[in-house]
């Protein structure tokens, strides 16, 4: 455990608010309750997920169980009346408004990890992090997080105020953080949180033959176009064969591989069903020999997806 005091496998709440199609709110709350029952205490949300409804869903789940949860939320996007993100805003004034709104929706007095969702190119990161430090001094937030930052941005931010955690997409087909961010987090004592550790569901094996729901946001992502999914089937097949030899599921292989990268590494897979949650959490018990890790690394490196993670012009693409 490093700066982030939580179980190494947390819960990414993004998919609980229609990101992947229609959801069942009752099942979503039941799944979050089950996560807390099993010690999966890091609940990661954001103010733009479901236009605030995701935070309210987390509020329902932690009501009466606040001490069991490490609540993480994010800010930095401005949305229109439909809930669509239209621009980035990491100014201190906007952040002050955003944190108060999140605290109200979550029904809590302090956010355990408050994360800048994306760097605002119009606001120096020192200015944003300095304002976040003032929130910490006031007791409104406990830890400061950054999402999808460059190594230069990270070092500038950490020099302003100690950063608790850095969140980036990291999985068997997205290994960019290994070049600079992962080593820097280890060096600086910062926790690294991998989001989309299952390739947004690809490494469950359920997306190869199933059509995505019409409302599923993955339809807009280059990697989920039919031709690209088909190209990645070779990677999934090779990993599935290795998982079968180990008597684990492909999901468990993908998650345990990430957790084996260091004590400072966390992962926040999401799911909308309790049975999938329990399958994911079992990955924490999977151990790999050095030779097995090398084989997984080799398979993954051979099949790295060249496609961009986001469509051109997306607000979510890192600067």
KAZI-V191089 format. One record per residue. N is the residue number from 1. PHI is phi in radians with two decimals (NA if undefined). PSI is psi in whole degrees, 0 to 359 (999 if undefined). D_LAST is the distance of its C-alpha to the last C-alpha in whole Angstrom. Layout:
BEGIN
n = <N;N>
phi = <PHI;PHI>
psi = <PSI;PSI>
d_last = <D_LAST;D_LAST>
END
This chain:
BEGIN
n = <1;2;3;4;5;6;7;8;9;10;11;12;13;14;15;16;17;18;19;20;21;22;23;24;25;26;27;28;29;30;31;32;33;34;35;36;37;38;39;40;41;42;43;44;45;46;47;48;49;50;51;52;53;54;55;56;57;58;59;60;61;62;63;64;65;66;67;68;69;70;71;72;73;74;75;76;77;78;79;80;81;82;83;84;85;86;87;88;89;90;91;92;93;94;95;96;97;98;99;100;101;102;103;104;105;106;107;108;109;110;111;112;113;114;115;116;117;118;119;120;121;122;123;124;125;126;127;128;129;130;131;132;133;134;135;136;137;138;139;140;141;142;143;144;145;146;147;148;149;150;151;152;153;154;155;156;157;158;159;160;161;162;163;164;165;166;167;168;169;170;171;172;173;174;175;176;177;178;179;180;181;182;183;184;185;186;187;188;189;190;191;192;193;194;195;196;197;198;199;200;201;202;203;204;205;206;207;208;209;210;211;212;213;214;215;216;217;218;219;220;221;222;223;224;225;226;227;228;229;230;231;232;233;234;235;236;237;238;239;240;241;242;243;244;245;246;247;248;249;250;251;252;253;254;255;256;257;258;259;260;261;262;263;264;265;266;267;268;269;270;271;272;273;274;275;276;277;278;279;280;281;282;283;284;285;286;287;288;289;290;291;292;293;294;295;296;297;298;299;300;301;302;303;304;305;306;307;308;309;310;311;312;313;314;315;316;317;318;319>
phi = <NA;-2.01;-1.10;-1.53;-1.62;-2.77;-1.13;-1.16;-1.96;-1.80;-2.29;-1.51;-1.54;-0.85;-1.27;-1.42;-2.18;1.23;-1.10;-1.94;1.93;-0.98;-2.19;-1.94;-0.98;-1.14;-1.18;-1.07;-1.14;-1.08;-1.17;-1.14;-1.07;-1.13;-1.03;-1.12;-0.99;-1.63;1.49;-1.46;-1.72;-1.49;-1.89;-1.85;-2.31;-2.80;-1.16;-1.58;-1.18;1.10;0.92;1.67;-1.18;-1.15;-1.09;-1.18;-1.14;-1.08;-1.02;-1.07;-1.20;-1.68;-1.04;1.44;-2.33;-0.97;-1.20;-1.55;-1.98;-1.83;-1.63;-2.09;-2.43;-2.34;-2.50;2.30;-2.06;-1.79;-1.95;-1.49;-1.14;-1.55;1.61;-1.46;-1.17;-2.00;-2.88;-1.61;-2.65;-2.04;-1.23;-0.98;-1.13;-1.17;-1.07;-1.05;-1.16;-1.13;-1.17;-1.12;-1.13;-1.17;-1.02;-1.17;-1.12;-1.35;1.20;-2.27;-1.67;-2.54;-1.60;-1.23;-2.44;-1.91;-2.07;-1.30;-1.13;-2.62;-1.15;-1.56;-1.11;-1.67;-2.26;-0.97;-1.11;-1.09;-1.19;-1.14;-1.15;-1.07;-1.20;-1.14;-1.08;-1.18;-1.09;-1.11;-1.11;-1.44;1.45;-1.47;-2.35;-1.76;-2.07;-1.88;-2.14;-2.26;-2.17;0.97;-1.72;-1.45;-1.09;-1.13;-1.10;-1.08;-1.15;-1.11;-1.14;-1.16;-1.24;-1.41;-2.81;-0.95;-1.59;-1.41;-2.63;-2.04;-1.96;-2.53;-1.21;-2.68;-2.83;-1.18;-2.06;-2.41;-1.97;-0.93;-1.03;-1.14;-1.20;-2.36;-1.20;-1.03;-1.07;-1.15;-1.08;-1.08;-1.06;-1.62;1.28;-1.82;-1.29;-1.94;-2.00;-1.50;-1.72;0.90;-1.21;-1.79;1.06;0.94;1.71;-1.06;-1.43;-1.39;1.49;-1.52;-1.70;-1.11;-1.92;-1.78;-1.33;-1.26;-1.05;-1.03;-1.52;-1.18;-1.15;-1.11;-1.04;-1.56;-1.62;-0.95;-1.17;-1.79;-1.24;-0.95;-1.13;-1.26;-1.06;-1.10;-1.10;-1.46;-1.05;-1.09;-1.07;-1.09;-1.10;-1.12;-1.21;-1.13;-1.14;-1.16;-1.09;-1.10;-1.12;-1.50;1.09;-2.28;-1.48;-0.99;-1.07;-1.15;-1.07;-1.08;-1.30;-1.16;-1.06;-1.15;-1.11;-1.32;-1.37;2.72;-1.18;-1.59;-1.81;-2.13;-2.43;-2.24;-1.14;-1.97;-2.78;-1.94;-2.33;-1.10;-1.14;-1.26;-1.01;-1.13;-1.10;-1.07;-1.15;-1.14;-1.11;-1.17;-1.68;-1.43;-2.04;-2.06;-1.33;-0.96;-1.15;-1.16;-1.08;-1.09;-1.17;-1.09;-1.02;-1.13;-1.05;-1.11;-1.11;-1.24;-2.12;-1.09;-1.35;-1.36;-1.21;-1.12;-1.32;-2.24;-1.18;-0.93;1.45;-1.12;-1.12;-1.53;-1.18;-1.03;-1.16>
psi = <136;227;327;116;87;167;147;338;111;200;117;118;357;313;355;356;55;8;328;23;185;144;164;103;323;317;325;313;319;322;319;321;318;323;313;321;324;6;9;86;348;109;113;120;191;155;336;351;116;26;45;343;331;318;322;327;316;321;318;318;326;359;121;359;26;322;345;349;143;106;121;131;171;159;170;355;143;133;155;188;339;355;5;132;130;336;166;147;108;26;150;322;315;321;320;317;317;318;322;319;319;317;319;313;321;342;34;167;339;136;129;322;115;121;136;115;316;147;136;116;345;358;121;138;332;324;316;311;324;320;324;323;324;325;320;318;330;353;14;332;157;306;155;130;157;147;131;50;159;168;321;316;320;312;321;317;315;331;337;316;141;129;135;315;148;131;128;156;131;123;184;348;7;89;18;320;341;335;313;317;313;310;321;320;318;315;318;358;32;137;144;127;116;116;160;46;344;22;40;40;348;319;6;340;1;350;349;316;357;139;137;145;153;325;359;122;341;342;336;355;132;321;344;11;150;315;322;321;318;320;327;356;329;317;312;319;316;318;324;323;319;320;319;320;328;352;44;168;161;323;316;324;311;319;316;328;318;312;334;356;351;156;342;6;131;163;145;69;152;157;158;6;140;324;324;324;312;324;315;315;334;342;337;343;355;129;140;141;161;321;320;319;319;322;317;315;317;313;314;314;328;337;31;131;122;350;147;151;333;158;153;135;1;137;339;347;132;152;999>
d_last = <29;27;26;25;29;29;30;28;28;26;26;23;24;22;24;27;26;27;23;25;28;31;32;35;34;37;36;33;34;37;34;33;36;37;34;35;38;37;35;32;31;27;26;22;22;20;21;19;21;24;23;25;27;26;26;30;30;30;32;35;34;34;37;40;38;35;36;35;32;29;27;23;21;17;16;14;14;17;19;22;26;25;22;20;16;16;13;11;14;14;17;20;22;20;20;23;24;22;23;27;26;25;28;30;29;29;33;32;32;30;26;26;22;20;16;13;12;8;7;9;8;12;13;13;13;16;17;16;17;20;21;21;23;25;25;26;29;30;30;28;26;27;23;20;17;13;11;9;8;8;12;12;10;13;16;15;15;18;20;20;21;22;19;21;19;15;15;13;14;17;20;22;20;17;17;14;15;18;17;16;15;18;20;19;19;23;23;22;24;21;21;19;19;18;18;19;21;23;21;21;25;25;27;29;31;31;29;31;34;33;31;28;29;29;27;25;21;21;22;19;17;18;19;22;23;27;27;24;26;29;27;26;30;31;28;30;33;33;32;34;37;36;36;39;40;39;40;37;35;32;30;32;31;27;27;29;28;25;27;29;26;27;28;25;23;23;23;23;24;25;28;31;34;36;37;34;33;36;35;31;33;35;33;33;36;35;36;35;37;35;36;35;31;32;33;30;27;29;29;25;24;27;25;21;20;18;17;13;13;12;14;12;11;10;9;9;6;4;0>
END
